[in-house]
Amino acid sequence: MKRRRPRSKARIVYELLLALQRRGPMAPSRLATLLGLPYDRLSSLLDELQRRGLVARREEGGHTVVEATEEGGRALASLARALRVLEELGLE
């Protein structure tokens, strides 16, 4: 069986922001499932991204939802370019 290479933090943040951009705001548990991350790891990552202004959490219908901010959209575009360069170099 072929082992999958671990994803970099940059790749995980890219996938997270991309999921929010494509699917819109969602519950953290749904996001954890989509990304294949344990909920506690996602939660600490969301805390960091919220401090940096890339995502926002809000209450909707008694539940927390996460959404990408405008700054998160700009970060997504930058990450896409950076990851493309790394892939071309064989480093990602």
Phi and psi in degrees as GROMACS dihedral restraints (atoms count N, CA, C in turn):
[ dihedral_restraints ]
;  ai    aj    ak    al  type     phi  dphi    fc
    3     4     5     6     1   -78.2    20    10
    4     5     6     7     1   130.3    20    10
    6     7     8     9     1   -84.5    20    10
    7     8     9    10     1   136.8    20    10
    9    10    11    12     1   -80.8    20    10
   10    11    12    13     1   136.4    20    10
   12    13    14    15     1   -71.8    20    10
   13    14    15    16     1   137.9    20    10
   15    16    17    18     1   -62.2    20    10
   16    17    18    19     1   145.0    20    10
   18    19    20    21     1   -79.4    20    10
   19    20    21    22     1   143.3    20    10
   21    22    23    24     1   -73.5    20    10
   22    23    24    25     1   161.7    20    10
   24    25    26    27     1   -61.5    20    10
   25    26    27    28     1   -38.8    20    10
   27    28    29    30     1   -60.5    20    10
   28    29    30    31     1   -41.9    20    10
   30    31    32    33     1   -64.7    20    10
   31    32    33    34     1   -41.6    20    10
   33    34    35    36     1   -65.2    20    10
   34    35    36    37     1   -43.6    20    10
   36    37    38    39     1   -63.6    20    10
   37    38    39    40     1   -41.0    20    10
   39    40    41    42     1   -59.0    20    10
   40    41    42    43     1   -49.0    20    10
   42    43    44    45     1   -63.3    20    10
   43    44    45    46     1   -37.9    20    10
   45    46    47    48     1   -64.5    20    10
   46    47    48    49     1   -50.9    20    10
   48    49    50    51     1   -64.7    20    10
   49    50    51    52     1   -37.5    20    10
   51    52    53    54     1   -63.8    20    10
   52    53    54    55     1   -43.0    20    10
   54    55    56    57     1   -61.4    20    10
   55    56    57    58     1   -42.5    20    10
   57    58    59    60     1   -68.1    20    10
   58    59    60    61     1   -36.2    20    10
   60    61    62    63     1   -67.1    20    10
   61    62    63    64     1   -43.9    20    10
   63    64    65    66     1   -77.1    20    10
   64    65    66    67     1   -38.9    20    10
   66    67    68    69     1  -103.8    20    10
   67    68    69    70     1   -12.5    20    10
   69    70    71    72     1    84.5    20    10
   70    71    72    73     1  -175.8    20    10
   72    73    74    75     1   -56.8    20    10
   73    74    75    76     1   143.2    20    10
   75    76    77    78     1  -153.0    20    10
   76    77    78    79     1   164.0    20    10
   78    79    80    81     1   -67.1    20    10
   79    80    81    82     1   143.6    20    10
   81    82    83    84     1   -55.8    20    10
   82    83    84    85     1   -36.2    20    10
   84    85    86    87     1   -64.4    20    10
   85    86    87    88     1   -38.1    20    10
   87    88    89    90     1   -65.9    20    10
   88    89    90    91     1   -41.8    20    10
   90    91    92    93     1   -63.7    20    10
   91    92    93    94     1   -41.8    20    10
   93    94    95    96     1   -60.3    20    10
   94    95    96    97     1   -42.4    20    10
   96    97    98    99     1   -64.4    20    10
   97    98    99   100     1   -46.2    20    10
   99   100   101   102     1   -59.8    20    10
  100   101   102   103     1   -39.3    20    10
  102   103   104   105     1   -86.2    20    10
  103   104   105   106     1   -11.5    20    10
  105   106   107   108     1    67.9    20    10
  106   107   108   109     1    37.0    20    10
  108   109   110   111     1  -113.5    20    10
  109   110   111   112     1   145.9    20    10
  111   112   113   114     1   -62.7    20    10
  112   113   114   115     1   145.2    20    10
  114   115   116   117     1   -58.4    20    10
  115   116   117   118     1   -40.3    20    10
  117   118   119   120     1   -65.8    20    10
  118   119   120   121     1   -36.3    20    10
  120   121   122   123     1   -67.9    20    10
  121   122   123   124     1   -42.4    20    10
  123   124   125   126     1   -63.1    20    10
  124   125   126   127     1   -42.2    20    10
  126   127   128   129     1   -60.0    20    10
  127   128   129   130     1   -43.8    20    10
  129   130   131   132     1   -68.4    20    10
  130   131   132   133     1   -35.0    20    10
  132   133   134   135     1   -66.4    20    10
  133   134   135   136     1   -42.1    20    10
  135   136   137   138     1   -62.5    20    10
  136   137   138   139     1   -38.6    20    10
  138   139   140   141     1   -57.6    20    10
  139   140   141   142     1   -47.0    20    10
  141   142   143   144     1   -63.8    20    10
  142   143   144   145     1   -45.6    20    10
  144   145   146   147     1   -66.4    20    10
  145   146   147   148     1   -32.8    20    10
  147   148   149   150     1   -69.5    20    10
  148   149   150   151     1   -41.7    20    10
  150   151   152   153     1   -59.6    20    10
  151   152   153   154     1   -34.2    20    10
  153   154   155   156     1   -84.4    20    10
  154   155   156   157     1    -5.0    20    10
  156   157   158   159     1    81.6    20    10
  157   158   159   160     1    17.6    20    10
  159   160   161   162     1   -90.1    20    10
  160   161   162   163     1   -26.0    20    10
  162   163   164   165     1  -134.9    20    10
  163   164   165   166     1   161.3    20    10
  165   166   167   168     1  -132.6    20    10
  166   167   168   169     1   145.3    20    10
  168   169   170   171     1  -109.0    20    10
  169   170   171   172     1   142.0    20    10
  171   172   173   174     1  -148.3    20    10
  172   173   174   175     1   160.7    20    10
  174   175   176   177     1   -90.1    20    10
  175   176   177   178     1   134.7    20    10
  177   178   179   180     1  -142.4    20    10
  178   179   180   181     1   114.3    20    10
  180   181   182   183     1    60.7    20    10
  181   182   183   184     1    34.6    20    10
  183   184   185   186     1    82.2    20    10
  184   185   186   187     1     4.4    20    10
  186   187   188   189     1  -126.0    20    10
  187   188   189   190     1   152.4    20    10
  189   190   191   192     1   -83.5    20    10
  190   191   192   193     1   135.8    20    10
  192   193   194   195     1  -125.5    20    10
  193   194   195   196     1   152.9    20    10
  195   196   197   198     1  -112.6    20    10
  196   197   198   199     1   139.4    20    10
  198   199   200   201     1  -139.6    20    10
  199   200   201   202     1   152.3    20    10
  201   202   203   204     1   -77.4    20    10
  202   203   204   205     1   142.9    20    10
  204   205   206   207     1   -90.7    20    10
  205   206   207   208     1   175.5    20    10
  207   208   209   210     1   -60.0    20    10
  208   209   210   211     1   -42.3    20    10
  210   211   212   213     1   -62.8    20    10
  211   212   213   214     1   -35.5    20    10
  213   214   215   216     1   -63.1    20    10
  214   215   216   217     1   -37.2    20    10
  216   217   218   219     1   -63.7    20    10
  217   218   219   220     1   -41.3    20    10
  219   220   221   222     1   -67.0    20    10
  220   221   222   223     1   -39.2    20    10
  222   223   224   225     1   -64.4    20    10
  223   224   225   226     1   -38.1    20    10
  225   226   227   228     1   -59.5    20    10
  226   227   228   229     1   -45.6    20    10
  228   229   230   231     1   -62.9    20    10
  229   230   231   232     1   -41.6    20    10
  231   232   233   234     1   -65.6    20    10
  232   233   234   235     1   -42.9    20    10
  234   235   236   237     1   -63.6    20    10
  235   236   237   238     1   -39.1    20    10
  237   238   239   240     1   -59.7    20    10
  238   239   240   241     1   -45.1    20    10
  240   241   242   243     1   -64.3    20    10
  241   242   243   244     1   -45.2    20    10
  243   244   245   246     1   -63.9    20    10
  244   245   246   247     1   -43.4    20    10
  246   247   248   249     1   -66.6    20    10
  247   248   249   250     1   -35.4    20    10
  249   250   251   252     1   -61.7    20    10
  250   251   252   253     1   -44.1    20    10
  252   253   254   255     1   -63.2    20    10
  253   254   255   256     1   -45.5    20    10
  255   256   257   258     1   -61.5    20    10
  256   257   258   259     1   -39.3    20    10
  258   259   260   261     1   -65.3    20    10
  259   260   261   262     1   -41.3    20    10
  261   262   263   264     1   -62.2    20    10
  262   263   264   265     1   -32.1    20    10
  264   265   266   267     1   -84.9    20    10
  265   266   267   268     1    -6.1    20    10
  267   268   269   270     1    76.0    20    10
  268   269   270   271     1    23.8    20    10
  270   271   272   273     1  -104.7    20    10
  271   272   273   274     1    -1.8    20    10
